[in-house]
Protein backbone atom coordinates (compact mmCIF):
# COMPACT_ATOMS: atom_id res chain seq x y z
CA UNK A 1 0.00 0.00 0.00
CA UNK A 2 2.89 2.35 0.82
CA UNK A 3 4.35 1.82 -2.66
CA UNK A 4 1.05 2.73 -4.30
CA UNK A 5 0.73 5.89 -2.23
CA UNK A 6 4.35 6.87 -2.90
CA UNK A 7 4.01 6.17 -6.63
CA UNK A 8 0.79 8.19 -6.80
CA UNK A 9 2.41 11.09 -4.95
CA UNK A 10 5.46 10.92 -7.21
CA UNK A 11 3.35 10.88 -10.37
CA UNK A 12 1.41 13.90 -9.12
CA UNK A 13 4.66 15.77 -8.46
CA UNK A 14 6.08 14.86 -11.87
CA UNK A 15 2.85 15.91 -13.58
CA UNK A 16 2.91 19.26 -11.81
CA UNK A 17 6.61 19.79 -12.46
CA UNK A 18 6.62 18.93 -16.16
CA UNK A 19 6.05 21.47 -18.89
CA UNK A 20 2.81 21.88 -20.82
CA UNK A 21 4.20 19.78 -23.68
CA UNK A 22 3.65 16.74 -21.46
CA UNK A 23 0.02 17.58 -20.74
CA UNK A 24 -1.16 14.79 -23.08
CA UNK A 25 -3.05 16.99 -25.55
CA UNK A 26 -4.47 14.11 -27.61
CA UNK A 27 -7.85 14.12 -29.37
CA UNK A 28 -10.27 11.45 -28.15
CA UNK A 29 -9.68 8.12 -29.84
CA UNK A 30 -6.14 8.99 -31.01
CA UNK A 31 -4.06 7.94 -27.98
CA UNK A 32 -3.11 4.56 -29.43
CA UNK A 33 -1.25 6.25 -32.29
CA UNK A 34 1.11 7.85 -29.76
CA UNK A 35 2.53 4.55 -28.48
CA UNK A 36 3.76 2.64 -31.51
CA UNK A 37 6.51 0.05 -31.38
CA UNK A 38 8.85 2.49 -33.12
CA UNK A 39 8.28 5.05 -30.37
CA UNK A 40 8.81 2.42 -27.67
CA UNK A 41 12.02 1.28 -29.38
CA UNK A 42 13.22 4.89 -29.46
CA UNK A 43 12.60 5.15 -25.72
CA UNK A 44 14.34 1.78 -25.25
CA UNK A 45 17.41 3.25 -26.96
CA UNK A 46 17.42 6.07 -24.41
CA UNK A 47 17.21 3.51 -21.60
CA UNK A 48 20.17 1.66 -23.18
CA UNK A 49 22.16 4.88 -23.06
CA UNK A 50 21.34 5.15 -19.34
CA UNK A 51 22.51 1.56 -18.82
CA UNK A 52 25.79 2.41 -20.56
CA UNK A 53 26.31 5.44 -18.32
CA UNK A 54 25.56 3.33 -15.25
CA UNK A 55 27.97 0.63 -16.48
CA UNK A 56 30.78 3.19 -16.67
CA UNK A 57 30.01 4.31 -13.12
CA UNK A 58 29.93 0.68 -11.93
CA UNK A 59 33.21 -0.11 -13.71
CA UNK A 60 34.93 2.81 -12.02
CA UNK A 61 33.39 2.70 -8.52
CA UNK A 62 31.62 -0.66 -8.15
CA UNK A 63 34.49 -2.41 -6.40
CA UNK A 64 36.83 0.22 -4.99
CA UNK A 65 34.58 3.23 -4.52
CA UNK A 66 33.81 4.85 -1.20
CA UNK A 67 30.34 3.23 -1.33
CA UNK A 68 30.44 0.60 -4.11
CA UNK A 69 26.81 -0.46 -3.63
CA UNK A 70 25.65 2.89 -4.99
CA UNK A 71 27.27 2.29 -8.39
CA UNK A 72 26.16 -1.35 -8.43
CA UNK A 73 22.54 -0.48 -7.68
CA UNK A 74 22.56 2.45 -10.11
CA UNK A 75 23.51 0.00 -12.86
CA UNK A 76 21.21 -2.78 -11.66
CA UNK A 77 18.07 -0.63 -11.69
CA UNK A 78 18.95 0.93 -15.05
CA UNK A 79 19.35 -2.57 -16.50
CA UNK A 80 16.05 -3.67 -14.95
CA UNK A 81 14.22 -0.72 -16.54
CA UNK A 82 15.77 -1.55 -19.91
CA UNK A 83 14.99 -5.26 -19.65
CA UNK A 84 11.40 -4.55 -18.56
CA UNK A 85 10.60 -2.46 -21.61
CA UNK A 86 12.55 -4.75 -23.94
CA UNK A 87 10.41 -7.71 -22.81
CA UNK A 88 7.25 -5.75 -23.57
CA UNK A 89 8.46 -4.79 -27.05
CA UNK A 90 9.35 -8.43 -27.74
CA UNK A 91 5.87 -9.47 -26.53
CA UNK A 92 4.27 -6.94 -28.87
CA UNK A 93 5.86 -8.70 -31.86
CA UNK A 94 4.27 -12.08 -31.03
CA UNK A 95 0.83 -13.39 -31.89
CA UNK A 96 -1.48 -12.67 -34.80
CA UNK A 97 -2.02 -8.97 -34.14
CA UNK A 98 1.52 -7.64 -34.25
CA UNK A 99 1.29 -4.64 -36.55
CA UNK A 100 4.12 -2.40 -35.25
CA UNK A 101 2.34 0.79 -36.31
CA UNK A 102 -0.88 0.06 -34.41
CA UNK A 103 -1.33 -0.43 -30.69
CA UNK A 104 -4.52 -2.10 -29.55
CA UNK A 105 -6.19 -1.27 -26.22
CA UNK A 106 -5.17 -4.70 -24.88
CA UNK A 107 -1.55 -4.06 -25.82
CA UNK A 108 -1.84 -0.60 -24.28
CA UNK A 109 -2.85 -2.09 -20.94
CA UNK A 110 0.31 -4.20 -20.89
CA UNK A 111 2.40 -1.19 -21.90
CA UNK A 112 0.78 0.84 -19.12
CA UNK A 113 1.52 -1.83 -16.52
CA UNK A 114 5.13 -2.16 -17.71
CA UNK A 115 5.67 1.60 -17.70
CA UNK A 116 4.55 1.63 -14.06
CA UNK A 117 7.40 -0.80 -13.36
CA UNK A 118 9.84 1.26 -15.42
CA UNK A 119 8.86 4.37 -13.46
CA UNK A 120 9.57 2.63 -10.15
CA UNK A 121 12.90 1.38 -11.47
CA UNK A 122 13.87 4.85 -12.73
CA UNK A 123 13.06 6.33 -9.33
CA UNK A 124 15.56 3.82 -7.90
CA UNK A 125 18.07 4.63 -10.65
CA UNK A 126 17.89 8.30 -9.76
CA UNK A 127 18.28 7.58 -6.05
CA UNK A 128 21.36 5.37 -6.45
CA UNK A 129 22.90 7.67 -9.06
CA UNK A 130 22.51 10.60 -6.67
CA UNK A 131 24.31 8.65 -3.95
CA UNK A 132 27.08 7.55 -6.29
CA UNK A 133 27.51 11.14 -7.47
CA UNK A 134 27.84 12.27 -3.86
CA UNK A 135 30.09 9.50 -2.55
CA UNK A 136 32.31 9.20 -5.62
CA UNK A 137 32.12 12.67 -7.10
CA UNK A 138 31.17 10.73 -10.23
CA UNK A 139 30.40 12.59 -13.43
CA UNK A 140 28.82 9.38 -14.77
CA UNK A 141 26.39 9.23 -11.87
CA UNK A 142 25.71 12.95 -12.07
CA UNK A 143 24.84 12.58 -15.75
CA UNK A 144 22.82 9.44 -15.00
CA UNK A 145 20.64 11.08 -12.38
CA UNK A 146 19.70 13.86 -14.80
CA UNK A 147 19.05 11.40 -17.62
CA UNK A 148 16.88 9.29 -15.28
CA UNK A 149 14.78 12.36 -14.49
CA UNK A 150 14.24 13.09 -18.20
CA UNK A 151 13.33 9.47 -18.81
CA UNK A 152 10.90 9.55 -15.89
CA UNK A 153 9.00 12.40 -17.53
CA UNK A 154 8.82 10.46 -20.78
CA UNK A 155 7.74 7.29 -18.97
CA UNK A 156 4.87 9.13 -17.28
CA UNK A 157 3.78 10.46 -20.68
CA UNK A 158 3.90 6.98 -22.25
CA UNK A 159 1.95 5.60 -19.29
CA UNK A 160 -0.65 8.33 -19.80
CA UNK A 161 -1.04 7.62 -23.50
CA UNK A 162 -1.28 3.88 -22.84
CA UNK A 163 -3.96 4.46 -20.21
CA UNK A 164 -5.95 6.64 -22.57
CA UNK A 165 -5.54 4.11 -25.39
CA UNK A 166 -6.88 1.40 -23.09
CA UNK A 167 -9.94 3.42 -22.03
CA UNK A 168 -10.78 5.06 -25.38
CA UNK A 169 -13.12 2.22 -26.50
CA UNK A 170 -15.24 2.67 -23.37
CA UNK A 171 -17.44 5.56 -24.40
CA UNK A 172 -19.25 5.58 -21.07
CA UNK A 173 -16.18 7.11 -19.45
CA UNK A 174 -16.64 10.87 -19.75
CA UNK A 175 -13.84 12.92 -21.23
CA UNK A 176 -11.81 14.62 -18.50
CA UNK A 177 -12.60 18.28 -18.02
CA UNK A 178 -10.49 18.85 -14.94
CA UNK A 179 -7.94 21.63 -14.84
N, C-alpha and C positions, 0 to 999 in steps of 0.2 A: 504494500500500500504506500509505503514511504517513497518508493521509486516512482510510482505513478504521480504522486503529488509533486515530487521534485521535477520530474520530466514536464509536467503540466506548467509548473512555475517557470521552468527554463524556457519552454516554448513561448510562453507569454512574454517573457523578457526579450527573447530574440525577435519576436514579432514587433514589439514596440521599438526595439533598437534599430531594426533594419529600415532601409530607405523605402520610399514609395514604390520603387520598381519591383519590390518583392511583395506587393500587396495583392498578388494573384488576380489581376484584372483580366479575367477570361470570360467571354460570353458563355451563357448557359449552353450546355451540350458540347462544348469544344475542349474541355479539360483533357480528354484522352489524347488529343493531338500534341499536347505539351510534354508527354512522357513516352517518347518513342525509344526503341532500343538504341538508336544512334545517339540520342541525348544521354541515355544512361551510360553508354560506353564512353562518351566524352567525360562524364562525371567520374567514371571508373578510372580513366587516365589521370585525372587530377588526384584521385586517391592513391594511385600508384606513385605519383610524384611525392606525395606525403610519406609513403612507405620508404621511398628512397632517401628522403631527408632523415627520417627516423633511423634508418639503417646506418647512415653515416654517423649519427650521434651515438648509436649503440656501439659501432666499431671503435669509436674514439674513447667513450666513457663507460661502456658496459661491463668492463672487468676491472679497470684501475681508476675509475672516477671516484670522486669524493662520496657519491651516493649512487653506485652503479644501477641499483634497481630502477631509478628514475629513467635512465636511458633504455633499459630493457623493457619496461612497461610502456614507454612512449612508442617504441617500435612494435610491441606486441599488439597494442590496441589499434594502431594504424593498420597493421596487417589484418587484424580481425575485421575492421571496417571494409577494407578492400575485398577480402574473401567473402564477406557477407553479400556485398553487391554483385560480385562476380558470379556467385552461385545463383542469384536471382536472374541475372542476364542469361546464364546457361539454361536455366529452367524455361525462360521465355522462348527459347529456340526449339523446345521439344513439343511433341504433340501435333495435332492436325491444324490447330489455329496458331501458326507461328509467323505471321506476317510481321516483319520488323518495323513497318511503318505505321502499324495500327496497334493500339493497346486496348484490350477489352476491359470492361469493368471488373471481371474476375481477376485478370492479370493485375489490374490496378490495386486491388485489395492486397495482393501478395507484395506488390511494390511498396505500398503504404506500410505494411507490417515490417518489411525489411528496412525501410528508411527509418522507422522508429528505432530499430537495433543500431543502425549506422549512427544515428544521432547520439545514442547513449555511448557508443564506442568513441565517437569524436569528442564528446565531453571528457572522457577519460584520457584521450590523446592530449587534449589541451592541458589538462591537469598535470600529467606526467611530463609533458614538454616544458611547462612553466617551471616545475621543480628542477628538471635537468638544466634549464637555462640559468636558474639561480645557483645551484650547487656547482655547476661545471663552467659557468660563464660561457655556455655553448652557443655559438651562432647558429648551429644546426637546429637546436631546440628552440631558440628564439624565433627563427624562421618558421619552424614547424607549428609553434603555438599560434602564430598569426594565420598560417595556411589552414589550420584546423578550424579557426573561427570563420574564415571565409567559406570553407566547405560546410560548416554547420548551417550557415544561412542558406546555402544552396540546397542542403538536405531538407530543411524545413519547407522550402518552396516545392521541392519534388514531392514531399509527403503531402502537402496541401493540394497539389494538382492530382495526385493519385487518389486522395480522398474524394475530391470533387468528381473525378472520373467514375469512381465507384458508385457515388450517389446520384449522378446525373439521370440514370434511367428511372429513378423513383420520383415521378412527378409530384407525388403527394408531399414531398419535402419542399416547403416554401423557400424561395430564393432568399439569401440573407440580405437584410437591409440594415444591419447594425453598423455603427460608425465607430 
